[in-house]
Amino acid sequence: MQYPANVRVLKFPCTGRIDPVFILRAFQKGADGVLVSGCHPGDCHYMAGNFHARRRFAAFRALLGFVGVDLARLQFSWVSAAEGGKWVEVVTGLTEKVRVMGPMPEFKALEQEEQWSGALNTPELKEAFDSIT
């Protein structure tokens, strides 16, 4: 099973366990595209996890579209563990589509803003510390 070398795979027991914040963090950390892939609806090992994921991701996609994220960068695909060839096709297809679209810089600016300055002696921190002691 060969898929593009620039793909990073994160495994979860069920798509129902994937918090949409994880997807936002992936974009923030530099991912230019995200694929969420899991069991076919009705074929979940954890009863109804993929039904919960499907509803959650439908609302999440609408939110991403509202804030201006190109929805072609986020793909949901139902592929069973026995469909390795299909999974490689889906991954390769999304990788090529994202490569054509180019980098996505919007979320990377958030990562830079979130970086801690490392300064411990700022007036704000001193005031906060004094208020709790």
N, C-alpha and C positions, 0 to 999 in steps of 0.2 A: 504494500500500500504506500504509494509515493504521493505526497502532497507538497506544495511549495515550501521552501526552506524558511521563508519569513513568517510562516503561520505559527502562532503560539496557541497550544491547546490547554485549556483548563477543564478538568473533569469534575463534574458534580454528580451526585447520586441520582438527581432528578432535575428536570428543567423547572419544576415547581419550587426548587430550593434557590433559584437564581434571583437575587434581589436586583431590580433595575438599577440600583446605585452601582452595582458591579460593572454594568455596561457603561454608565457615565464615567466611572473611574478608568475603564479601559481607554475610552476616548481621551480622557484627561491625561493619561500616562503616555499617549502617543499613538494609539491604534488608529488607523485610518479607516478601518472597517471591522465590524463585529458580526460573527455568525453564532446564533444560538440553535443548537441542534439536539433533538431528543426523540424519545419514543413517539410513535404514531398515536394520535388521540384515540383513546379507547384501549390502548395496548400498554398502559403504564404499569410498571412493576410496583409502584407505590400507590396504587388504586386510582387516584384522580389528579395526580400532580401535574400532568401535562394539560389537563383541562384548566386548572388554576393558572398555569403559566400562559396558556393561550389568551385567557381573559386579561391577565395582567399586562401582557405584552401588546395587546391591541390598544389598551389605554395608553401605555407607555409610548408606542409609536406615534399616537396622536399628539402627545405632549412634545415629543422630539420634533415633529413636523411643525408644531406651533412655534417653537423657539428657533426654527430655521435650520435644523439639521437635515441634510440631504438623506432622505430615508433609504436611498439606494445603498448607503453605507452600513445599514443594519439589516440583517436577513435572519429570518426564522425558518428553520427547515425541520421537518419531521422525518428522521432517518433512523431505522432500527439498528441495533448493534450488529445484526447479520448482513447489513447492506453496506459493507465497507467500500465497494466500488462506487456506489451512489454518493457516499459521503465525500470521497475524494473528488468526484465531479463537482459537487456543490461547493466545496472549499476552493477548488481551482477556479471555478467560475466567478465566485465572489472576489477572489484575489485579483483576477484579471480585470474585473469591473472597477475595483478600487484603484488599481494601478493606472488605469486610463483616467480616472477622475483626479488623481494626484493627491498630495497631502491635504490633511484637514487641520488647519491651524487654530480654529476657533476655541477648542477646549484646552489646547496647550497653554494658552495665556492664563487660564485659571490655575494650572499647576504652578506656574511661576508666581502668581499672586499668593498662593497658599504656602510657599516656602517660608520657613521660620528664619528670622534674621539672625538668631543666635545671641542677640544682645540681652543680657540679663539685668542690666542696670538702667533700663528705661524708666522714665517718670511714671508711665502707666502701670508697669509691673510693680514698682515700689508702692504706688498708691493702692493697688489691688492687694498687695501683701499686707500693707499696714491696716487695711480695712478688715482683714480677717484675723489679725493677731491682737 
